[in-house]
């Protein structure tokens, strides 16, 4: 996914935004996300994607001393439920 994003950011945006958005019955939502992606500076988007997709802070959660609610989507095409599991 990162290679595709780096090689053709606008093409990646057009292909992935509707998939990420879901809601195939409302294509206007995917179009809105595509437009948002396409208005983003590609260099910033690449940096954000690398940081987001390659970071793993799950084990840091045990050090949090404040009550915290962690939410995870049940149908996330990029990060399925297994990604949220914190294995020791």
PEHULIN-V158027 format. One record per run of one state. SS is the DSSP state (H for helix, E for strand, C for the rest). FROM is the first residue (numbers start at 0). TO is the last residue. If there is no record, write none. Layout:
{{SS FROM TO} {SS FROM TO}}
//
This chain:
{{C 0 0} {H 1 6} {C 7 7} {H 8 20} {C 21 25} {H 26 38} {C 39 40} {H 41 53} {C 54 56} {H 57 62} {C 63 79} {H 80 83} {C 84 87}}
//
